[in-house]
Amino acid sequence: MESENLKITIRLGKMLFPITVKRREEEIYRAAEKLINERLNFYAGKYQHQGDETYMAMAILDIAVALKKDEQKKDASPLMEKVTTLLQEIESSGLIDKK
């Protein structure tokens, strides 16, 4: 029987990280590795001679900001609050009948 966990090595820039992941999540880790390295390479090309730590920090910030923006897009609670308020205003105005 195949183990649920898998040992893989992730390369981020020049650093190697041996980690154990769930076998079904390996593809996600590989995609994250690729994304991080793409951002590292982008910043290394754009801001030369800054150092690996700076590139890593820029890449982390870039990815974190994108993640937070995506979370905000998916957060429907402010929209639902507005819709609820509008429905209450419409109902109280008598324009529609509550049943």
VMD Tcl script that builds the backbone (N, CA, C; Angstrom):
set m [mol new atoms 297]
animate dup $m
set s [atomselect $m all]
$s set {name element resname resid chain x y z} {
  {N N MET 1 A 0.837 -1.186 0.000}
  {CA C MET 1 A 0.000 0.000 0.000}
  {C C MET 1 A 0.877 1.242 0.000}
  {N N GLU 2 A 0.529 2.186 -0.841}
  {CA C GLU 2 A 1.293 3.412 -0.981}
  {C C GLU 2 A 0.990 4.352 0.182}
  {N N SER 3 A 2.051 4.966 0.739}
  {CA C SER 3 A 1.893 5.895 1.855}
  {C C SER 3 A 1.138 7.145 1.411}
  {N N GLU 4 A 0.380 7.720 2.334}
  {CA C GLU 4 A -0.346 8.955 2.045}
  {C C GLU 4 A 0.623 10.129 1.933}
  {N N ASN 5 A 1.760 10.029 2.601}
  {CA C ASN 5 A 2.757 11.098 2.594}
  {C C ASN 5 A 3.871 10.822 1.596}
  {N N LEU 6 A 4.477 11.898 1.145}
  {CA C LEU 6 A 5.534 11.817 0.149}
  {C C LEU 6 A 6.623 12.811 0.522}
  {N N LYS 7 A 7.874 12.386 0.457}
  {CA C LYS 7 A 8.999 13.283 0.718}
  {C C LYS 7 A 9.429 13.902 -0.601}
  {N N ILE 8 A 9.453 15.234 -0.629}
  {CA C ILE 8 A 9.879 15.951 -1.830}
  {C C ILE 8 A 10.876 17.025 -1.422}
  {N N THR 9 A 11.595 17.537 -2.394}
  {CA C THR 9 A 12.504 18.648 -2.160}
  {C C THR 9 A 12.028 19.823 -3.001}
  {N N ILE 10 A 11.798 20.923 -2.335}
  {CA C ILE 10 A 11.364 22.152 -2.985}
  {C C ILE 10 A 12.565 23.081 -3.087}
  {N N ARG 11 A 12.774 23.645 -4.261}
  {CA C ARG 11 A 13.856 24.613 -4.471}
  {C C ARG 11 A 13.241 25.994 -4.589}
  {N N LEU 12 A 13.663 26.879 -3.693}
  {CA C LEU 12 A 13.248 28.274 -3.745}
  {C C LEU 12 A 14.503 29.111 -3.929}
  {N N GLY 13 A 14.696 29.595 -5.136}
  {CA C GLY 13 A 15.948 30.288 -5.445}
  {C C GLY 13 A 17.091 29.300 -5.349}
  {N N LYS 14 A 18.058 29.618 -4.509}
  {CA C LYS 14 A 19.225 28.746 -4.319}
  {C C LYS 14 A 19.053 27.805 -3.137}
  {N N MET 15 A 17.933 27.898 -2.438}
  {CA C MET 15 A 17.721 27.109 -1.223}
  {C C MET 15 A 16.896 25.861 -1.513}
  {N N LEU 16 A 17.263 24.783 -0.868}
  {CA C LEU 16 A 16.540 23.520 -0.978}
  {C C LEU 16 A 15.833 23.218 0.334}
  {N N PHE 17 A 14.586 22.782 0.237}
  {CA C PHE 17 A 13.807 22.453 1.418}
  {C C PHE 17 A 13.224 21.058 1.271}
  {N N PRO 18 A 13.798 20.075 1.966}
  {CA C PRO 18 A 13.176 18.749 1.955}
  {C C PRO 18 A 11.968 18.772 2.892}
  {N N ILE 19 A 10.811 18.401 2.370}
  {CA C ILE 19 A 9.593 18.410 3.177}
  {C C ILE 19 A 8.772 17.159 2.888}
  {N N THR 20 A 7.879 16.866 3.806}
  {CA C THR 20 A 6.947 15.767 3.628}
  {C C THR 20 A 5.563 16.373 3.425}
  {N N VAL 21 A 4.910 15.956 2.352}
  {CA C VAL 21 A 3.581 16.476 2.015}
  {C C VAL 21 A 2.635 15.311 1.776}
  {N N LYS 22 A 1.370 15.600 1.804}
  {CA C LYS 22 A 0.386 14.582 1.425}
  {C C LYS 22 A 0.528 14.356 -0.081}
  {N N ARG 23 A 0.529 13.118 -0.455}
  {CA C ARG 23 A 0.726 12.746 -1.856}
  {C C ARG 23 A -0.240 13.503 -2.775}
  {N N ARG 24 A -1.478 13.660 -2.353}
  {CA C ARG 24 A -2.481 14.339 -3.185}
  {C C ARG 24 A -2.227 15.838 -3.304}
  {N N GLU 25 A -1.345 16.400 -2.462}
  {CA C GLU 25 A -1.047 17.825 -2.490}
  {C C GLU 25 A 0.291 18.162 -3.158}
  {N N GLU 26 A 0.988 17.148 -3.654}
  {CA C GLU 26 A 2.292 17.403 -4.265}
  {C C GLU 26 A 2.194 18.421 -5.397}
  {N N GLU 27 A 1.198 18.287 -6.238}
  {CA C GLU 27 A 1.053 19.198 -7.378}
  {C C GLU 27 A 0.893 20.653 -6.913}
  {N N ILE 28 A 0.191 20.841 -5.817}
  {CA C ILE 28 A 0.010 22.192 -5.274}
  {C C ILE 28 A 1.355 22.760 -4.821}
  {N N TYR 29 A 2.143 21.948 -4.140}
  {CA C TYR 29 A 3.465 22.397 -3.682}
  {C C TYR 29 A 4.378 22.698 -4.868}
  {N N ARG 30 A 4.301 21.876 -5.904}
  {CA C ARG 30 A 5.127 22.112 -7.099}
  {C C ARG 30 A 4.705 23.407 -7.801}
  {N N ALA 31 A 3.410 23.662 -7.848}
  {CA C ALA 31 A 2.917 24.901 -8.461}
  {C C ALA 31 A 3.346 26.110 -7.633}
  {N N ALA 32 A 3.303 25.979 -6.314}
  {CA C ALA 32 A 3.749 27.072 -5.439}
  {C C ALA 32 A 5.247 27.326 -5.617}
  {N N GLU 33 A 6.011 26.252 -5.724}
  {CA C GLU 33 A 7.451 26.361 -5.966}
  {C C GLU 33 A 7.710 27.131 -7.263}
  {N N LYS 34 A 6.980 26.787 -8.293}
  {CA C LYS 34 A 7.145 27.449 -9.591}
  {C C LYS 34 A 6.784 28.927 -9.497}
  {N N LEU 35 A 5.668 29.219 -8.845}
  {CA C LEU 35 A 5.225 30.606 -8.692}
  {C C LEU 35 A 6.272 31.437 -7.944}
  {N N ILE 36 A 6.763 30.921 -6.839}
  {CA C ILE 36 A 7.765 31.644 -6.048}
  {C C ILE 36 A 9.013 31.894 -6.874}
  {N N ASN 37 A 9.488 30.883 -7.572}
  {CA C ASN 37 A 10.696 31.041 -8.377}
  {C C ASN 37 A 10.499 32.015 -9.540}
  {N N GLU 38 A 9.312 32.018 -10.116}
  {CA C GLU 38 A 9.025 33.000 -11.168}
  {C C GLU 38 A 9.105 34.419 -10.611}
  {N N ARG 39 A 8.528 34.630 -9.429}
  {CA C ARG 39 A 8.561 35.960 -8.814}
  {C C ARG 39 A 9.999 36.326 -8.404}
  {N N LEU 40 A 10.750 35.367 -7.869}
  {CA C LEU 40 A 12.151 35.624 -7.525}
  {C C LEU 40 A 12.938 36.055 -8.758}
  {N N ASN 41 A 12.765 35.330 -9.844}
  {CA C ASN 41 A 13.475 35.647 -11.078}
  {C C ASN 41 A 13.061 37.007 -11.629}
  {N N PHE 42 A 11.777 37.336 -11.511}
  {CA C PHE 42 A 11.301 38.638 -11.966}
  {C C PHE 42 A 12.006 39.762 -11.205}
  {N N TYR 43 A 12.016 39.661 -9.890}
  {CA C TYR 43 A 12.633 40.722 -9.086}
  {C C TYR 43 A 14.149 40.741 -9.222}
  {N N ALA 44 A 14.772 39.588 -9.390}
  {CA C ALA 44 A 16.216 39.543 -9.598}
  {C C ALA 44 A 16.583 40.216 -10.917}
  {N N GLY 45 A 15.737 40.073 -11.923}
  {CA C GLY 45 A 15.989 40.714 -13.208}
  {C C GLY 45 A 15.698 42.203 -13.186}
  {N N LYS 46 A 14.693 42.590 -12.423}
  {CA C LYS 46 A 14.284 43.986 -12.384}
  {C C LYS 46 A 15.163 44.833 -11.459}
  {N N TYR 47 A 15.557 44.273 -10.346}
  {CA C TYR 47 A 16.365 45.001 -9.351}
  {C C TYR 47 A 17.667 44.245 -9.121}
  {N N GLN 48 A 18.574 44.397 -10.024}
  {CA C GLN 48 A 19.831 43.647 -9.950}
  {C C GLN 48 A 20.686 44.105 -8.773}
  {N N HIS 49 A 21.484 43.179 -8.266}
  {CA C HIS 49 A 22.465 43.423 -7.206}
  {C C HIS 49 A 21.817 43.776 -5.866}
  {N N GLN 50 A 20.638 43.266 -5.608}
  {CA C GLN 50 A 19.979 43.543 -4.333}
  {C C GLN 50 A 20.181 42.425 -3.316}
  {N N GLY 51 A 20.463 41.240 -3.767}
  {CA C GLY 51 A 20.679 40.127 -2.842}
  {C C GLY 51 A 19.485 39.200 -2.754}
  {N N ASP 52 A 19.769 37.943 -2.479}
  {CA C ASP 52 A 18.731 36.911 -2.455}
  {C C ASP 52 A 17.649 37.177 -1.411}
  {N N GLU 53 A 18.030 37.679 -0.238}
  {CA C GLU 53 A 17.035 37.950 0.800}
  {C C GLU 53 A 16.044 39.015 0.348}
  {N N THR 54 A 16.535 40.031 -0.333}
  {CA C THR 54 A 15.659 41.092 -0.829}
  {C C THR 54 A 14.703 40.539 -1.868}
  {N N TYR 55 A 15.203 39.729 -2.784}
  {CA C TYR 55 A 14.342 39.137 -3.808}
  {C C TYR 55 A 13.279 38.245 -3.174}
  {N N MET 56 A 13.677 37.480 -2.158}
  {CA C MET 56 A 12.739 36.598 -1.473}
  {C C MET 56 A 11.663 37.431 -0.778}
  {N N ALA 57 A 12.066 38.503 -0.121}
  {CA C ALA 57 A 11.099 39.361 0.560}
  {C C ALA 57 A 10.133 39.988 -0.440}
  {N N MET 58 A 10.652 40.452 -1.571}
  {CA C MET 58 A 9.793 41.051 -2.596}
  {C C MET 58 A 8.808 40.024 -3.139}
  {N N ALA 59 A 9.286 38.818 -3.386}
  {CA C ALA 59 A 8.424 37.756 -3.917}
  {C C ALA 59 A 7.343 37.390 -2.906}
  {N N ILE 60 A 7.723 37.276 -1.641}
  {CA C ILE 60 A 6.751 36.936 -0.599}
  {C C ILE 60 A 5.680 38.019 -0.496}
  {N N LEU 61 A 6.106 39.273 -0.484}
  {CA C LEU 61 A 5.151 40.375 -0.395}
  {C C LEU 61 A 4.220 40.385 -1.604}
  {N N ASP 62 A 4.782 40.213 -2.778}
  {CA C ASP 62 A 3.999 40.201 -4.017}
  {C C ASP 62 A 2.922 39.119 -3.964}
  {N N ILE 63 A 3.305 37.922 -3.569}
  {CA C ILE 63 A 2.372 36.794 -3.517}
  {C C ILE 63 A 1.337 37.001 -2.413}
  {N N ALA 64 A 1.759 37.524 -1.264}
  {CA C ALA 64 A 0.825 37.763 -0.162}
  {C C ALA 64 A -0.215 38.821 -0.538}
  {N N VAL 65 A 0.209 39.875 -1.214}
  {CA C VAL 65 A -0.725 40.917 -1.646}
  {C C VAL 65 A -1.736 40.331 -2.638}
  {N N ALA 66 A -1.254 39.526 -3.577}
  {CA C ALA 66 A -2.160 38.898 -4.545}
  {C C ALA 66 A -3.163 37.993 -3.831}
  {N N LEU 67 A -2.700 37.256 -2.828}
  {CA C LEU 67 A -3.579 36.375 -2.061}
  {C C LEU 67 A -4.647 37.178 -1.324}
  {N N LYS 68 A -4.256 38.271 -0.681}
  {CA C LYS 68 A -5.209 39.102 0.050}
  {C C LYS 68 A -6.224 39.745 -0.898}
  {N N LYS 69 A -5.776 40.181 -2.074}
  {CA C LYS 69 A -6.702 40.738 -3.054}
  {C C LYS 69 A -7.716 39.685 -3.481}
  {N N ASP 70 A -7.256 38.483 -3.694}
  {CA C ASP 70 A -8.140 37.395 -4.098}
  {C C ASP 70 A -9.144 37.075 -2.987}
  {N N GLU 71 A -8.688 37.099 -1.740}
  {CA C GLU 71 A -9.586 36.852 -0.615}
  {C C GLU 71 A -10.676 37.921 -0.559}
  {N N GLN 72 A -10.306 39.167 -0.803}
  {CA C GLN 72 A -11.285 40.246 -0.771}
  {C C GLN 72 A -12.328 40.081 -1.869}
  {N N LYS 73 A -11.902 39.628 -3.035}
  {CA C LYS 73 A -12.845 39.394 -4.129}
  {C C LYS 73 A -13.856 38.315 -3.758}
  {N N LYS 74 A -13.394 37.325 -3.017}
  {CA C LYS 74 A -14.248 36.199 -2.667}
  {C C LYS 74 A -15.099 36.460 -1.430}
  {N N ASP 75 A -14.799 37.517 -0.681}
  {CA C ASP 75 A -15.549 37.831 0.530}
  {C C ASP 75 A -16.834 38.548 0.141}
  {N N ALA 76 A -17.905 37.815 0.167}
  {CA C ALA 76 A -19.187 38.363 -0.257}
  {C C ALA 76 A -19.963 38.988 0.893}
  {N N SER 77 A -19.457 38.929 2.118}
  {CA C SER 77 A -20.235 39.430 3.252}
  {C C SER 77 A -20.564 40.913 3.146}
  {N N PRO 78 A -19.651 41.812 2.724}
  {CA C PRO 78 A -20.057 43.210 2.577}
  {C C PRO 78 A -21.176 43.384 1.548}
  {N N LEU 79 A -21.105 42.625 0.471}
  {CA C LEU 79 A -22.144 42.688 -0.554}
  {C C LEU 79 A -23.476 42.188 0.002}
  {N N MET 80 A -23.431 41.097 0.745}
  {CA C MET 80 A -24.654 40.547 1.322}
  {C C MET 80 A -25.274 41.515 2.324}
  {N N GLU 81 A -24.447 42.205 3.098}
  {CA C GLU 81 A -24.961 43.200 4.040}
  {C C GLU 81 A -25.677 44.319 3.295}
  {N N LYS 82 A -25.096 44.770 2.199}
  {CA C LYS 82 A -25.694 45.839 1.400}
  {C C LYS 82 A -27.013 45.374 0.788}
  {N N VAL 83 A -27.049 44.162 0.256}
  {CA C VAL 83 A -28.271 43.617 -0.330}
  {C C VAL 83 A -29.357 43.505 0.742}
  {N N THR 84 A -29.002 43.030 1.917}
  {CA C THR 84 A -29.970 42.911 3.014}
  {C C THR 84 A -30.534 44.272 3.381}
  {N N THR 85 A -29.672 45.271 3.490}
  {CA C THR 85 A -30.115 46.631 3.813}
  {C C THR 85 A -31.059 47.166 2.736}
  {N N LEU 86 A -30.695 46.966 1.489}
  {CA C LEU 86 A -31.545 47.431 0.390}
  {C C LEU 86 A -32.904 46.734 0.394}
  {N N LEU 87 A -32.906 45.433 0.648}
  {CA C LEU 87 A -34.172 44.694 0.715}
  {C C LEU 87 A -35.053 45.209 1.850}
  {N N GLN 88 A -34.437 45.499 2.986}
  {CA C GLN 88 A -35.196 46.034 4.113}
  {C C GLN 88 A -35.792 47.395 3.769}
  {N N GLU 89 A -35.031 48.230 3.078}
  {CA C GLU 89 A -35.522 49.549 2.677}
  {C C GLU 89 A -36.687 49.420 1.697}
  {N N ILE 90 A -36.565 48.496 0.753}
  {CA C ILE 90 A -37.623 48.282 -0.232}
  {C C ILE 90 A -38.884 47.775 0.462}
  {N N GLU 91 A -38.730 46.812 1.369}
  {CA C GLU 91 A -39.881 46.260 2.079}
  {C C GLU 91 A -40.558 47.319 2.938}
  {N N SER 92 A -39.762 48.130 3.619}
  {CA C SER 92 A -40.340 49.156 4.493}
  {C C SER 92 A -41.003 50.284 3.697}
  {N N SER 93 A -40.618 50.444 2.457}
  {CA C SER 93 A -41.211 51.500 1.623}
  {C C SER 93 A -42.583 51.101 1.089}
  {N N GLY 94 A -42.908 49.822 1.184}
  {CA C GLY 94 A -44.199 49.345 0.712}
  {C C GLY 94 A -44.211 49.050 -0.783}
  {N N LEU 95 A -43.084 49.109 -1.433}
  {CA C LEU 95 A -43.042 48.844 -2.877}
  {C C LEU 95 A -43.269 47.368 -3.202}
  {N N ILE 96 A -42.919 46.502 -2.255}
  {CA C ILE 96 A -43.177 45.076 -2.464}
  {C C ILE 96 A -43.903 44.531 -1.238}
  {N N ASP 97 A -44.677 43.496 -1.442}
  {CA C ASP 97 A -45.392 42.866 -0.340}
  {C C ASP 97 A -44.542 41.747 0.242}
  {N N LYS 98 A -44.461 41.699 1.565}
  {CA C LYS 98 A -43.790 40.586 2.227}
  {C C LYS 98 A -44.791 39.464 2.374}
  {N N LYS 99 A -44.400 38.262 2.039}
  {CA C LYS 99 A -45.309 37.123 2.150}
  {C C LYS 99 A -44.770 36.104 3.091}
}
mol reanalyze $m
mol bondsrecalc $m
mol representation Tube
mol addrep $m
